[in-house]
Amino acid sequence: MVRTPGGEEKRIIPLRNYIFDILEKKRSMTLSELLRGLEKDVGKVSLSEVEKELMTMEIRGIIRVFASGKKDQRLEFIGFKA
């Protein structure tokens, strides 16, 4: 994180890299587990921001997302397709 002149914090490393690293290590987890892991590494992140990155990763074939329970989702790391 870097402080800008306005006092706001700005990430140097994109959020998708943090998500990728966490999922690569765990291989499979729920969305709520991912959010807790991101809060430890990055700080407060919005759910919509995380969901946007997850959708992009799912479209690119890096992860799979499954419904798990009423509110949670199961995330599964696939990796890059050759």
JOHU-V125879 format. One record per helix or strand. SS is the DSSP state (alpha for helix, beta for strand). FROM is the first residue (numbers start at 1). LEN is the number of residues. Records with the same first field share a line. If there is no record, write none. Layout:
SS=FROM-LEN ; FROM-LEN
//
This chain:
beta=2-2 ; 9-2 ; 28-3 ; 63-6 ; 72-6
alpha=15-12 ; 31-11 ; 47-13
//
